Amino acid sequence: MRTEEIVVVGAGQAGGEAVAALRMAGFEGGVTLVGDEPHLPYSRPPLSKDFLLGDVGTEVLLLRPPHFYEKHRVRTLLGRTVTKLDRDRRTITLDDGGSLTYGTLILATGGHARRLRDPMAEAAPNVHYVRTIADIERLRPELVPGARLAVIGGGYVGLEIAAVGRKLGLEVTVVEAAPRLLARVAGPDISAFVHRVHTEEGVDIRLGTTVTGFVPGDNGRVTAAVLADGTTVGADVVVVGIGLVPRDQLAADAGLDVADGIVVDEFCRTGDEAIYAIGDCTRHPCAEHGGMRRLESVQNASEQARVAAAAITDDPRAYAAVPWFWSDQYDLKLRSVGIAADYDQTVVRGSLDEGRSAAVFYLKAGRVRAAEVVSSPRDFGAAKKLVAHRAEVAPERLADLGTPLKDLLTSR
Ligand SMILES: Cc1cc2nc3c(=O)[nH]c(=O)nc-3n(C[C@H](O)[C@H](O)[C@H](O)COP(=O)(O)OP(=O)(O)OC[C@H]3O[C@@H](n4cnc5c(N)ncnc54)[C@H](O)[C@@H]3O)c2cc1C
């Protein structure tokens, strides 16, 4: 087992889990965690949910309490940006001019919220992005009852913000360029389900159109978004949720292989044997469908952290976990497992046209490859197993609410 210093760049979900996994795996050498935010590793999902609502404080977001890092001898350097990676000298440079030498380096740099390329929006104090605690602390005071909220982007984050907006009594409009909500991450049936629920909750949804500009107001603020279809959306506050750009520049500048994410193998190794990369910043082999894929989820960040720690501590095991994801909107608990990319049949369980609970299964050659489950934790637990086993099931039993899903597991 290596005992020389391990440096982790990025103190987010993946970086935080990596330092813990290294200690769990028995690594005894020095561990340093460098992060440019002022916080210890924290969980981002509540940022667009409970934390934005003001229901939970910052301390609840922390992955682990401060004493964990002391107890496990993890040196934390927070509020420090790594500006350069010198692979020959195995050294990283910090923005305060300092440097650190590593035996093994783990890049866990996550990503930036994708920006609108609009100078007025860039400068406007009422146009917001949601990636960090600081972003939410800027946004929250603007979410006052009766204000008009324009959400640009109908993906998970945008829709969670829309749900919080409605809960807080704002008038909410969602603008989505694709012809349906959640187009990148869910199948058409769940898109339609979610569309219905948001409409029932009073959200004005504009699909198939983009924002082409903004109407200026006082103090550099914008007062409306101008859409490509010629309409405008009045706005006191704008939230942009149009995806993530991986922070892979450090790796690219150091000559590592980068392709919209740092390219790693199934052990999270880059092309440099001393450097690993994990989390949102990576592009990695997809065990499910082959090819390379970038995933943005807590499950992926945490699993890659464990995979990298195992490889570093000479107990390599390839990343083979089935991806899963969750999103909370109003009372809906949306859960997905597997990647609904390659299927020849969908099976709906429950009704998509009414109510708040349903599931959609994606099958290939009669075997379950992916599932999206709304507000049924028990069905989701079973769906995970059906997907993991690629269970062969009779579609009519899958669709039958009278057949518990767990029975399909045992009758395989
Ligand atoms: C609002 C929101 C809601 C979400 N909801 C869900 C959800 O419901 N379910 C789910 O599964 N996932 C959700 N996600 C996604 C999930 O949070 C991410 O997939 C996860 O945080 C990725 O972890 P990471 O460590 O790779 O990246 P991050 O958590 O982004 O951490 C990377 C860290 O590295 C720092 N960093 C980058 N470059 C440097 C540098 N050069 N020097 C020093 N530090 C650096 C960054 O500032 C950041 O702190 C959500 C994300 C957001 C933003």
The ligand as a Gaussian input file, in Angstrom:
#p B3LYP/6-31G(d) Opt

LIG

0 1
 C      -28.622000      22.425000      -6.698000
 C      -28.187000      21.002000      -6.886000
 C      -29.053000      19.966000      -6.580000
 C      -28.645000      18.639000      -6.758000
 N      -29.523000      17.644000      -6.438000
 C      -29.125000      16.353000      -6.553000
 C      -29.980000      15.291000      -6.166000
 O      -31.118000      15.505000      -5.753000
 N      -29.509000      14.015000      -6.274000
 C      -28.253000      13.741000      -6.739000
 O      -27.854000      12.573000      -6.824000
 N      -27.418000      14.738000      -7.127000
 C      -27.825000      16.030000      -7.045000
 N      -26.981000      17.032000      -7.414000
 C      -25.682000      16.685000      -8.007000
 C      -24.648000      16.391000      -6.947000
 O      -24.672000      17.347000      -5.933000
 C      -23.283000      16.353000      -7.629000
 O      -23.299000      15.289000      -8.559000
 C      -22.152000      16.154000      -6.621000
 O      -22.072000      17.251000      -5.768000
 C      -20.833000      15.967000      -7.372000
 O      -19.795000      15.927000      -6.453000
 P      -18.317000      16.373000      -6.876000
 O      -17.500000      16.268000      -5.655000
 O      -17.932000      15.685000      -8.106000
 O      -18.461000      17.914000      -7.272000
 P      -18.771000      19.128000      -6.315000
 O      -19.730000      18.731000      -5.252000
 O      -19.144000      20.250000      -7.231000
 O      -17.389000      19.470000      -5.611000
 C      -16.259000      19.948000      -6.302000
 C      -15.550000      20.928000      -5.408000
 O      -14.258000      21.189000      -5.933000
 C      -13.989000      22.573000      -5.850000
 N      -12.925000      22.885000      -6.813000
 C      -13.002000      22.827000      -8.164000
 N      -11.831000      23.178000      -8.725000
 C      -10.993000      23.466000      -7.706000
 C       -9.646000      23.913000      -7.656000
 N       -8.913000      24.111000      -8.764000
 N       -9.081000      24.146000      -6.450000
 C       -9.789000      23.934000      -5.301000
 N      -11.079000      23.519000      -5.295000
 C      -11.669000      23.293000      -6.487000
 C      -15.347000      23.183000      -6.152000
 O      -15.457000      24.525000      -5.778000
 C      -16.251000      22.278000      -5.324000
 O      -16.314000      22.714000      -3.988000
 C      -27.358000      18.361000      -7.247000
 C      -26.479000      19.419000      -7.560000
 C      -26.874000      20.723000      -7.372000
 C      -25.930000      21.846000      -7.696000

